[in-house]
Amino acid sequence: MGHERSRPPGDAAVASRDTWQSTTHDWTRDVDPDHLEQIRGAPEAFAPGGALHLVLEVLAYAADEAADRGSGRAVVTLHADGSISVADDGRGTDTRIDGEGRVVRKPVMATKDLRFFVAQDAPELPDGHPRRGISVVAALSAWLVHTNRRADGSWMQRYEHGIPVVDLTPVPDDGTTGTTVHFLPDARRVVDLSAAAEELQRLAARLHPALSVDVRACEPSA
């Protein structure tokens, strides 16, 4: 089957997903359509800062990882087509194998973050708006590609408005770990490249002292 490390083997198999502890997301669900529809129905409530808020929602997970490990780095790239990518050097999103041998990734994009989504005391992101979870980013993006590299395997998956449209796809191991989230915000939330980079850098610097963030803007090709 080729290079085994390109397949995401995840952690040791467990008899049933029902037995996995759900600390941040519900392992028993791959997609929560009602949750995604709720977000899409009230974009100003869940992403009041537009695309800048969406980037901060993604970076908050990199900040969590950096805080846990003591340090971390993330690169935010504002692409000329209006899409945005956020790449970090963490351990990658948790991926496991269930009792039937199926690869299961933690459903961070398509289900609610149990800690923040409905919490009255959800922490504020640096833009002053509450953190609600990365599913907000997926739901409010025309497309999102989640590339995940772990020590035991790597994969990617594409979403459209929060719904996965392909299965987990193995990608070659490049010797690194981390997560890259590349997304195109809905048209009303596209970033103004001329103004966004400086503001993003300022806000990102306030996420966590352990996380170093580099914001880059790609100029349109001539």
Buried (B, 14 or more C-beta within 10 A) or exposed (E): EEEEBBBBBBEEEBEEBEEBEBEBBBBBBBBBEEBBEBBBEEBEEBBEBBBBBBBBBBBBBBBBBBBEEEEBBBBBBBBEEBBBBBBBBBBBBBBBBBEEEEBBBBBBBBBBBBBBBEEEEBEEBBBEBBBBBBBBBBBBBBBBBBBBBBEBBBBBBBBBBBBBEEEBBBBEBEEEBBBBBBBBBBEEBBBEBEEBBEBBBEBBBEBBEBBBBEBEBEEEEE
